């Protein structure tokens, strides 16, 4: 109400705590903003326009995560500011080059792969089809088979030390490794659910983003 009274900011997107979550870190978030009258189909014009402002208001629901840490150490306030750029890859490269040459500018956070998702044994048990179809209530693997496949993923370096999947591995690479290394005791069960297993491993690379955006983005976009 204060933002609406003082800045005429109104809610634009309202997330619930079950959606905005990464592991044990859960927040409730409401995105507020002004109502810009600007409208264009020209990309260059949209990138330069500064009339639209969005302000996410986040509150920590658990005592883990960066939102809780920020509120505990600093208190209420602005954590970061984001701006649109035409090409984020080129922008980051130019900023890094500028810093190296002139020894000034800013540095980017080194975000670990695990921030976007890690593979767990429970994920292998449940599979990713449950996310696609809420009516799907059957596990795809027994806990024993899932544990064996998880161990293979660790020993064959499909997973890094933090249990995030090596993003350089393709579906074919992962399938080839599993086909040749899954213990014979679990091979029949694995073979029957091979596509689900590989889908689950691949989705774990971005599962935290997927839990937020679901099927709105393709695997390639994720």
N, C-alpha and C positions, 0 to 999 in steps of 0.2 A: 504493500500500500504506500509506503514511503517513497519508493522509486516512482510509482505512478503519480503521486502527488507532486513530487519535485521535478522529475525529468520526463514525465509522461511515458515511462517505460511500462510495457504490459507483457504478460507471459506469452512466449512464442512456442516453446516446446516444454513439455512436462514429463520428466522421466520418473519411474518409480525405483525404489531401492533395489528391487530384485533384478533390474535390468542393468543399472550402472554398477557393475561389480567386476572385480578382478581378483579371483581367489577369495581370501577372507576380507579384502578391502571392499567395503560397500558405502556408497554415498547416495543421498537424495539430491536431485539436481533439477532446477527450474531455469530455463533460458528465457531471460527477459530482453526487451529491446525497444527502440523507438519505432515509429512507423514512417519510414522514408517515402516521400512522394516520387522519388527518382525511379524511372523505368527505362530500360534500354535493352537492345539485343546486341549491342556492340561490346565485345569483350574488353577492348582497350579502355572504353569509357567506364565500364563496370569496375575494372581494376583500379582506376584512379579515383573513383568516387568514394568519398568518405562520409556520406550522409547516413548510411545504415550502421548502427551499432548494436551488437549483441552482448549481453552480460549474463553469463551463467552464474547462478547462485548455488554453491555446493555446500553441503553439510555432511560431515562424517557420521556414519551410523555404527562404525566399528573402530576399535582403537588401533587399527593398522592402516597403512596407506599414506600417500602424500598429503591428502586433504586433512586427515587427522593430525599429521605431523606439523603442517603449516599452522593450523589453528592453535595447537598446543604451544609451539615455539614463538609464533609471531602474533597470533590473534586474528581478528577479522581484518580483511583488507584485500587488495588486489594482488593475486598471485602471479599472473602473467598477462601479457597483451599479445594478441595475434593479429597479423595483417595479411591481406591477400597478396600473393605474388603471381606473376605470369607462369613461371617455371620454377618449381621449388628445388629441383635437382640442380639447375644452373645457379640459382640464388645461393644455395648452400656452398657450392663449389667456389663461387666468386667471393663469398664472405670468408671462407677458409683461406683462399689465396691472398686476399687483402690482409688478413691477420698475419700470415707468414711473412709477407713482404714488408709491411709497415709496422708490425708489432703493436697493432692496436685494432680495436673493433670488438667483436664478441665471439664467444665460443658456444658451441652447441652441446646439449646434454648427450652423454654417451648412454643411450637407452639400450639395456640388455635385451636380447632376443626373448628372454623369458617374460618380459613385460607384456608381450602380445599373446602368449600362450605356451603352455608346456603339456607334454603328454603324461597321462597318469594311467595306472592300471585300471582304475574305475572307468575311465573313458573307453578303454579297450573292451571292458566287460559290456558296457552299455551301447557302444557304437554311436555313430552320429545320425543314424536314421531316426532316432527318437526326437531329435531336434526338428527333423523335416515333417514328421508325422506324430502329433501328440497322442494318437490312438495306439501307437506302437509302444507296448509295455513289456516286451520280452527282451532279455539280454541276448547279445549276439554270441558271446563267448562265456565259457565257464571261468571262474576266477583263476583256476589252475592254468588253463590255456593262455589267458590274458597275461598272467605273470610270466609264463615262459616266453611269450612274444615280446613283452616289455624287456626282459633280460637280454634277448637277442638284439633289440634296438640299442641297448646300452653297450653290449660287447662289440657290436659291429659298427659302432660310431654313427648310427642313424640319429642318436641323441647326443647332445653336448652334455657337459657335466651338470648343467642346470636343468636337464631334461627337456630342453627346447630342441625341436627337430632341425637338422641341418638343411637349410633352405636351398642348398645347391643340389640336393638329391631330387630327382624326378620320380614320378609314379613308377616308371619302368625300373629305375634304380632300386627303389625300396622293395618292389615286388620281387626282383631278382635276388636281392639279399635274403628276404624272408623265405623264398622258395627253397633256398639252398641251406638254410641254417636253422629253421624251426625244428625242434626235436621231433623225432619220428613218433613219439608217444602222442603228440598233439597235431601232427601233420594233417590228419583227416579233418579234424575240426577246423583248423586254420583254412584248409583248402575250400571247405564248404562256405566259409564266410570271408574269403580272401578280399573281395571288393570292398566289403564293409570295413574290414580291418585297415586296409590301405587308405580308404577315405577318411577314417578316423585319425590316422597318423598325420595325414596331410592337413586336415582341418585344425589339428592341435597347434599348427604354426600361427594361427590367427584366431584362436577360439574366443579370446576375450573380446575382440572386435566383433566376431560373429554373434556372440551373445547379445550384443547391442544392436547390430544392424541386420542380422538374420540374412535372408535371401535378397536383400536390396542391392547387394554387390555380387559380382561374379568372383569365382576363385582367383582369376587372373588379377582382378582389381584389388582383392585382399592381399 
